[in-house]
Amino acid sequence: MKKIAYIEIDTHAEIAQAFMDIMKDSSEFTVDYYFSKKIGDLVEQSGEMVFLSDSSMIMEQLKLKKYDLIIIGTVHRYFNTFHALVQKYNTAVIVHNINFSNASKSALMASVFKGDLIYRLKLWWKEGLFYTSKAYRSAKNLLVLDEELSSQKLKFLPLFYSKSFEKPENMKLTIVIPGGVSQKRRDYDHVFKTIRNLKPEEECEFIFLGKAGDKELKQLEQLARQLPDKVSIRYFSDRVSHLDFEKGMRQADVLWCPIRRKTEFFSREEIYGITKMTGNLGDAIKYGKTAIFPKDYPAKLEFIVPEQENILKQFQELKNTHFDFQRSYNKTAVLKRLETVLDSLISIEKVI
């Protein structure tokens, strides 16, 4: 059995959870997980080897065991620690923001003064911000979770598989909009305006499946008082629990993902589908749902559909459209692909 260490002491608990879920069934690899307390509190554990860690402990912890491969789930902080780690071990880093990972020292310096100054100064003085590109460059491999983002430099790591769910038998057309309700990364103004102007002949419900921020929460409260006939909405003012999220996603007839074309990370421009993956892609695969994306999103997947002008008609048509997720994204097939990639990351190191 080959041995892997998976480290997540920063941000992406959902990716760590996806890795845990699929690797449970691996007969070729065993995995030790090193999580910060924040991440450990967010993931569901069922017998995995999970160790509490942080940037001050991780190097000493890794000395105690021999691993064939170390995967770092996020390098958005603790750059000095991760730079030291990738130089010492066979390490693969998951890249979430490609432009940020390539940022020059001067670009990072300029970005320090464009956002949360105190936090960014802390990254500079205490966590080695200017080691960012070195940490990524020094890693033996860089990984992405969207195949469309892969290249010679960025290897695709297949994690997302479709769970087996029965098709919902909803009394009304149910459209789910997954993700935090914030204008920052999604165009909710467009969503609210579209819903106000609908004239459905049948009952339909929109579920905003993510916590609504202050401004957006007020807009939702106002929208709830102005809804057209036969339209209802559901929304959350607190963080959505894993159980509520799963229940809402299973209930969906179709997903609506009004992703903004461009966003920023650390004041660096990132473009969804080009330099950054959207989590809605993983949501669609995991729950086996057809998803409507903006027309300008560069997707080549059959279950990602460009938004049309008559979106109500599109919702109704897609409710009755079936994409066979189990054919392409069943757990056995995805795990086999994942194991092949992991094997290649280990084999490369042995050749070197």
N, C-alpha and C positions, 0 to 999 in steps of 0.2 A: 504494500500500500504506500502510495506517495503521500507526503505530508505537506499541507498548505497552512500558512497563517494568514488570516484575513483581518486587517486593521481598519477600524472606523472609530476615530476619536474626535471627529469634527461634526459632520452635518447629515450625511445621507443614510438615515436609518432604513428608509424604504428599500434602498439598493442592498444594504446588508441583509435585510429580511428576505429579499428575492434570492440572494445567494444561498442563504441558509435553507430556504424552502426547497430549492432544486437539488442542493448537494446532499440532502438527507438520504437520497436514494442512490448515491454513488457507491459503487463497489471497488472503485479504483483509487479513491482519494479519501483521506481523513482531514478534517479542518479544525484548527483551533481559532477561536474568535477573540480578538482583543478590542474591547469596547470601552468607551468612556461611560460614566454613569448615566449621562443624558441619553446616549444611544441605547445602553442596556435597558433603560426604563421603557423604551419605545418599541423594542423588538419582542416578538413572542418566541420564547425558548422552549425546546422540548428535548432535553437530553444532550444538547450540543456542549462541547467544551468551550465555555465562555469565561474569559478572564477580565477583570476590571483593570483598566489601563488609563494612562494619560501621557502627555508628551515628556514628562519627567521620568516615567517608568519604562516606556516601551523598549528602549535599547537594552536595558538590563534584563528584561523579561525574555527577549529573543535570544539572549546568550544561553539560556537554560535548556533550549531544545534545538534540534537540527531540523530545518525545513527545506524542502526542495524548491519551494516558491513562496514568496510573500506578496500578497495583494494589498495595496493601500486603496481604500474606497474613496477617499477625498484628500486632496492636498490644496486646501484653501486657507490653512493656518499652519503654524508650527513648521515653517519651511526649513529652519536650521536643523531641527530634529530629523525631518524626512530626507533632507539632503545627506546627512550623515548615514542614514539607514540605507538609502538606495545605493550608496557607494560601497557598502559592506556586504549586501545580500543580493541574491537573484530576486529582483523586485519588479512587479508590474503595477502601474498606477492607472486608475480609472480617471479619464479626463472628462470633465463636465462642461468646461468652457475653454474651447480651443484657443481663442484669441488671448485669453488671460494666461494660458499655459505658455504662450510664445512671447509674452510681453517683455520688452527690454527694461533695463534698470531705469532709464530716463523716463519711460512711459509710466512705470510704477511710481516713481518719485512724483510725477505730475499728478497721478491719481490720488496720492495721499491727501492732497489738499482739496479734493473735489467731493468728499463725502463726510462720513462720521470721523472727524479729525482725530479725536482722542483714541478711538478704536484703531484707526489706521496707523497712528503713531506708535501704538503698542505693537502692532504687527511689525513695524519697521524696527523699533528699538529692541524688543524682547523676543520676537519670533522669527527674525531673519527674513523679512519680506523680500529683500533683494536676492535671496537664494531661490526665488520662485522658479525661474526658467532653468536654473542649474539642477534643481530637484527633479524637474520633469525630464530634462535632457540626460541626466545621469542614470535614470531608471533603465533597466534592460529592455523593458517593453512599456508602451503606452496603449491603453485600451479605451474603446468607446462602446456604448451600449445600443447604438443605432447603427445598423449595417450601412445605411446611406452615408454616414460620416467616416467610414473606414477608408484607409489608404495604405500605402506601403509603410507609412510611419505609425499609423493608428490601427491596431488590430481590433476586430469585432469580437466582443465577448457576449455570446448568446446567453441570456439569463431568463427571459420572459417566456412563460409557457401558459397555455390556456387551461384553466380548470374546467372540469365537467359540471356545467350547470344546466338545469332544465330551462327551456325558453319560458319567459314569464307570460302568464295569461292575465294581462292587465285589463281591467274594466275600462280604462281610458289610456290614451296615448301618453307614454311616459318618457320625457326627455331629460337626461341627466347631464349637468354641466359640472364635471369634476375639477376640483382644485380650489385653492383659496380664492375667495371673492375679492379681488383687488384689481384696480385698473393698471397696476404696474406691468403685469405680464399678459393680461387678457383684456379684450375690449368689451367690458361689461356695459358701457354706454350703448353700444350697438345691440347687445342682447336685450337690455331693458326697452329700448325703442322698438325693437322687432316684436317683442311680446305685447306691448301696448297696442300695436297696429294689427294684431292677428284677428281673423274672423273665422274661427274654426266651426265646422258643422258638427263635430263630435267633441266630447270632453277631452281635455289634455292637461297634463301637469308637468311643470318644470321644477326639477329638484336641483338647487344650487348646493352641490356636495363639497362644501369646504367652509371654513370660518369666514364670515363677512366682517370686513374692517369697519371702522366708524362711519366713514362717508358712504361706503357701499351699503352698510346695514340700514342707514337712513333712507337710501334710495330704494332698497328692497321693501322697507316698511311703507314707503309712499306708493311703490308699484302695487303692493298688495291691496291698496285702497282704490286702485284705478284699473283693475284687471278687466279685460273684455269678458263677455259672456262665455261660459264653458271653459274658461282658463283658470287654473289655480297654480300657486307656487308654494314651494317649501324651502326654507333656508335655515341656517344655523348661526347663532351669535357666539357660540363657543367652538373650541377645537372639536372636529368630528372624530369620534372614536373609531378604532379599526372595525368594530362590529357594525356601527352605523354606516361607515363607508362601504363595507362589503354588502350590506343589505341594500343600500341605495344603488350600487352598481349592478347587482343581480337583478334589480327591479327594472332597469333601463330597457326601453325598446331601442333607443339609439342614443349615442353620446353627441353632445354639441361642444366643440372645443374652440372657442374664439381667440386663439393664440395670437398675440401681437407678432408681427414679422420680426421686429428688432427689440432687443432688451439690452440691459447692461449688467456686467458683473465687475465690481471694483472699478467702476467708471470706464470699463472697456466695452465697446459695442460687441454684442454677440447676436447671431442671426439663427433663429430656430430652423432646424433642418439643414443648416449649412455648417455652423460652428458650435451648435448647442442642441442637445436632444430635449424634447418635451416629455415630461412624465406621462402625458396623456397617451402617448404611443404605447407605453407599457401597460397602462390601464386598459386600453382597447384589447390588447392581446390577452392579458390575464383573465379578463371577464368575458372575452369572446363577443365583443360589441362592435358593430359598425360605427364609425365616428365621422362627423362632419367637421372638417378643418377649413380655414380660410382659403380662398381661391389661389392665393400666392404661395401657399405652403408647398414645398417641392417634394411631395410624397409620390412614391411609385407603387404603393401597396394597395391591393384591391379593396381592403376594408377601410381605407382612409379616403373619404369622398369630399371633393371641393364643394363649398357652399354655393347654392344656387339662389337666384333672386326670389323665387317662390319657395321659401324654406319650409313652409307648412306642408306643401305638397311633397317636398323632399322627405320630411319626417315620416309622412304617411306611407310613402313608397318604401323607404328603408326599413320600416317596421316589418314589412313582409319579404324583405330581401335576406337571403341566408348566405353567409360565407362560412365555409367549412374550416374553422380554426383548428379543429382536432387533426386535420390532415397535415397541416404544416407546423403547428405549434403544440402538439401533444408533448407531455412531459418526457416521455421516453426518448423521442427524437431530439428534443432540445438538449436534454442531458448528454446524449451521445455527442452532439456537436460541441457542447461545452467541454466535455472531457478531452476531446480531440485538441481543442485550443489550449487547454491547460497543459496537456502533454507536450505540445509544441513549445510552450514557454519554458518548460523544464528541459526539454531536449536541446534547445538553443543554448542554454547555459552550460550544459555538459560539453557541447561541441566547442564553445568558447574556452 
